[in-house]
Amino acid sequence: MYDLTPLNIALATLLVLVNGIISIWLKLNMEKRLLLAALRTVVQLLLIGLILEWIFELSWWSVILLLMFTMTLIASLTAVQRSQRRFPGIWLNSMVAVFVSSWLVTGFALTVIIPPQNWSKNPAQYLIPLLGMILGNTLNGISLGLDRLSEELVLRRAEVELKLTLGATRNEAAREALQNAVRSGMTPIINSMMVVGLVSLPGLMTGQILAGASPLESVKYQIVIMFLIASGTALGTVMSVLLGYRRLFNSKHQFLFEQIRKVG
């Protein structure tokens, strides 16, 4: 595998500068955000690279679990921060959904699919990258699901309250909003699965091929990863939407519309 030099990275940086120039030319006012995003990318990746090298050398379970917990917590908070409307309990709902879905799927992968004897000597090399890939997609699904749920209920307020007034249960009144929210959260990963290998080559597969692995062997790993990501995204989205629904409808089948508030 070719070792990239600082010059190679600097040349890649020119592509981001081109994006900034386009933003200035078209007056998109995105150049500052592009610059900030580029700086954060470099700093965050360099930092996690140094941390992972240290963790891989130590291979201490306490440090590995602490990093995994931190990654999951950040994903939980990020999922809510992207939502334009919030309600009491949304932060806790997001944490529960992210933790349960990502850790459950990762645990299944490293106990059933890949037996522990194959990774127990260096657990960090498997646990952290695998959890990270699942988290990245799960938080997107949860974020889209929560945002769509609150948006649907705000737009359908009159319809929902009319159904409740006519004797419908909270489940019957909110069913379409729930369905649309779950669909919204799962659509990106389904779209990715539809074109993977035809339009895009995923990062894991590409990285393994660049590292010299057999393309067919890389494909096997990528298939497993895609299915794990899809499972984690679906589970997390459904959990977050249902937990949000329970927050916004009480046991007396009343719609607590006043709980939803819009943030800047």
NORPEVEN-V548470 format. One line per field, one symbol per residue. ss: DSSP state (H for helix, E for strand, L for the rest). A space follows every 50 residues. Layout:
ss: ???
This chain:
ss: LLLLLHHHHHHHHHHHHHHHHHHHHLLLLLHHHHHHHHHHHHHHHHHHHH HHHHHHHHLLHHHHHHHHHHHHHHHHHHHHHLLLEELLLHHHHHHHHHHH HHHHHHHHHHHHHLLHHHLHHHHHHHHHHHHHHHHHHHHHHHHHHHHHHH HHHHHLHHHHHHHHHLLLLHHHHHHHHHHHHHHHHHHHHHHHHHHELLLE LLHHHHHHHHLLLLHHHHHHHHHHHHHHHHHHHHHHHHHHHHHHHHHHEL LLLLELHHHLEELL
